[in-house]
Amino acid sequence: MVDITHKVNTLRTATAQAIVKVSKTETIEALNNNTVPKGNVFEMAKAAGLLGVKNTPLILPDCHPLPIEFTGIEYRIDGLTIQVKMTVKTIYKTGVEVEAMHGASVVALTMYDMLKPIDKGVEIQDIKLLSKTGGKSDFKDRFRTDLTAAVVVCSDTIAAGQKEDKAGKVIIAKLEEASIEIKDYTVIPDEKEEIAKKLQDYVDVNMDLVIYTGGTGLSKRDVTPEALKPLLDIEIPGIAEAIRSYGQERMPFAMLSRSVVGIKGQTLVFALPGSTRGAQESMDAVFPFVLHLFRIMKGARHDN
């Protein structure tokens, strides 16, 4: 199966349909009057559809097992056709469109099986996805594409040339994936004055986004939060909490990070962990969704 461990949980919905077409009005009458010999077609098919949705990953090899948190089945009769509409919801990392289509198919097949003794002309038609919501694709077009960023690596050992930076490069890759222009990338030692000066320099040139990596731990030289917090006009604790929550689901030490997020002037500022894994997971936790903030701060811009 495709690796989805880097994704965040969102509310995801999907609605699919299947059309069951009968060949005579007597079949519709039997459905409405509950006189089909095999029993109540609508209720039996509904039960089968629920099982179909929940068992989708057992039938389709590449489907992830996921928590189904709502399944709704609707029937609409129009002449000799019955529209089956299946809606599925989950809060998870991947969508439920296949589950909805599979469930609708099972409902239709159950109806076919129960009706064939009284109608040899039953057909199943138009199994298809009607709609889906949730996930990154729902929000992608809302993000601005004219943003600039600077990445600052805070590390005594990297600044001294004793170790190679990987965390900063991971951050840059994620920013570029979100179509953000990297204006500067620099490595500095863990010195409060230098960390603070860098931020002021970037604010002075109207940098949209400044991401520090390193210095958010608990050693004596981890001073990035202390350097940045006094400079921030507004802290945004929800973003830092989302980062820690995402990390905690993947490893138990994420709670020890002192990541900080806030705004200085019109610049969004991050202080993220210095480990490659910590930086990667921090970016995965909130990007690109956090970019919606720039529409709030500076107003929407529609790119053609």
N, C-alpha and C positions, 0 to 999 in steps of 0.2 A: 504494500500500500504506500501511497505518497506520504512523505513526512509532513505532518501538520503541527508538530510540537511547538514551532515558533509562532504560530498564529494565536490571536487572542479570541476569547469567547465573545460572541455577539448574539443578539437575538436574530435568528434566521427563520424565515418562513418560506413555504412553497405551496402553490396550488396547482394541481394537475386535473385533467379530465379524461374520461373515457366515455364513449357513446355506445349504448346498447340499442340496436334497432331490431324491432320485432316485425313480423310480417302480417299481423292481423289485429283488429281491434279487440277481439276476444282475449288476447293475451294481456293487453293493457287492463281490461276489465278484471281479469283474474288477479292481476297484481293489486289493483286498487281494492278489490273485495277480499283479498287474502284467501283466495280459493285455489291457489296453485298446489297440486298434490304433494309436492316435496316440502311445503311449509311456507312460512313468511319469508318471501324473497328478500325484501328490503332489510329486515333485521339480520337474517343469516348472512347476506352479502356484506353488511356493515361489520359484523363480527369477523368475517374472513378478511376484510380489508384492514382492520386493526392489526390482525396477526401478520398480514402481508407487510405492513409498514415496519413493524417491530422486528421482523425476520429478514429484512432486505439484505443486511450484510452476510447472512448465511447462504444467500442465493447468488449474489453478485460479488465476486472475489475481491474487487478493489474498493468496495464500500467500507467505510469505517464504522464500527459499532459506535453508536452515539445515543445520548439520552433523549428519547422522544417525550416531549412535555405537553404536547397537544396534538390530537388528531380529530379532525371534523369531517364528516361525510354528509353531502347533500345530494338529493335526487330532484331532478326536474323533468317532468313528462311533457313532451311536445309532440302531439300526434302519435306516431308509432315509434318515437325515439325517447330514450331515457338518458339524460345527461347525468353522469356520475361526476361529482366534483369533490376532490380530496384535498384538504388543507392540513399541512403538518408544520409544527413549530418546535424549535429547540433553542437552547442557549448553549452554543458550542463553537468549535473552531472551524467547522465545515458545514456546508449547506445540506438541505434535505429534499432537493428536487427529485433525486432518484427514488427516495422513499415515497414521495407523493405519487410519482408516476407508477411505481410498483404497486402501491396500495390501490390506486384507481384501477389498475389492470386486474388485480385479484378480485376486486368488487365485481368488475364486469364479467370475469370468468365464472364467478360463483353464480351470477344471475343467468349467464348462458347455460350453465349446468342444470340449474333448477327449472329453467323454462323450456329446455329442449324437448321434454316429453310431451308438451302441449303445443309446441311451435317449432317446426323443423327449419324455419327460415330465419332464426335469430342470428344477428351479425354483431361483431364488435368492431367499432370504428374510432378513428381520431383519438388515439391515446397520445396526449401531449402535455407539455408544461404550459400553464397559463401565465404564471407570474412567480417571481421569487424576490426576496428582500434579504438584506443582511450581508455583513462582510465588507471588505475593503472596496469592492467595486461600487457599492452604493454611495460612497463618499468621495471617491477619487476625483471626480470632475469639479468638486467644490474647492479644491485646494489651489492656491495661487502658485504660479510657476515662475515668478520673477524674484524669488527670495535669494538672499545671499547669506553665507555662513562662514564662520571661522572656527577652526578646531585647535584647541590648545591642550597639549599633553603636559601634565604636571608630574615630573619624575626626576629625582636627583640622579638616578642611575642612567636613565635614558639621555638626560641632558649631558652627562659626562661621557657618553659614548660607550658605556659598559653593557648596554642592552638595547635591543632593537624594539622600536615601537610597533605594536600590532593593534592595540586598542584604537588608537587614533585613525588608523587606516580602515578599520572596520566601520567606524562612525562615518568616515568620508564616503565609503561605498554605499551606506544606507542613505545618506543625504543625496548623493548623486542619483540613486534609484528614485528618489522623490523629486527629481529635477531641480534641486537646489544647487546654485553656483557656489563653489568653494573659493572664497576670496583669499583665505590665508590658512596656513597650517604651520604650527610652530611647536617647539619643545622647550620648556622652561623648567628650572629646578623648583622644588617645593618651598618657595619663599613667598610669604604673604604679600609683601609689597609689590613684587613682580606680578603675581597673580592679579592683584587689584588693578595695577596699572594697565595690564593688558585689556581688561574689561573696559576701562575708561577710554582707552584708545579706540576700541572697536565701536563703542557707543558714539564717540565723537565723529566717526565716519559713517554713522547710520547703518551699521551692520544689523541685519535682521535677526540673526541667530548666532549665538556663541556657545559652543559646547566644550567644556573642560572635561578631561578624563584623567583620573588619578587624584590621590590625596583625599579620598572620602572615607578612608578606613579609620582605625583607632590608634595608630602609632603617633608618636610625638611629631613626626614630620608630615602627618596628614592634616594639612591646614587649609585646604581649598574651601570648605564650607565657611570657615572663620574669615577667610579673606573676602568672600563674595557676599555673605549675608548682610553686612552693614551697608553695602552699596546698592542693594536691591530696593526698588520702590515698592514692589509687591512680591510677596512669596506666593507660589501656587502649590500648596501642599498636596492637592489631589493628584497632580502629575507624579510627584515623587512617591506618593503612596501606591499609585498604579504600577510604577516601576518595581518597587519593593515587593508588592503582591505577586506580580508576574514572576519575579526571580525566586520568591519563596516557594512557588509551586514546582520549581525545577531543582532547587538545591537549598538545604537548610540554613546556609550561612548568609543568605541575601539580606536577612533582617539586620545584619551588622553594618550594612552600608549606610552612609550618611548623605545620600544623594540629595541635592537641593535644586529646585527649579523656581525661577522668578523672572520678573521684568525690571529692566533698568531703562527708563525712558521708553523707547519703542523697540528695545532689543530683548529678545527672549533668551534667557541664560540658563544653561544646564551645568550642573556639576555631577558627573557620572563616575562610576568605579573605574579603576585603572586596569583591571584584568581584562583580557580579550573577551572572555566569556561574559563577564559582567557588563562590559560595554555593549556587546552584541545583544544580550538579552534586554538591556535597558532601552536600546533603540527599537528592538522588535516590539517592546511593550506598548510604545506610544506613537510610533511613526507608522504611517503618515497622519494619523488622526489628530495629533496635537497641532498640526499646521492649520487647522480650522481657527485657531486662536488669532492668526494674522488677519482674518476677515473681521473678527470682532474688534481688533485694535485699530485697523487701518481702513476698514470698509472693503466691501467686495469689489473685485475687479474681474470682469468677464473677458477671458482671452479667446480670441477667434482663431 
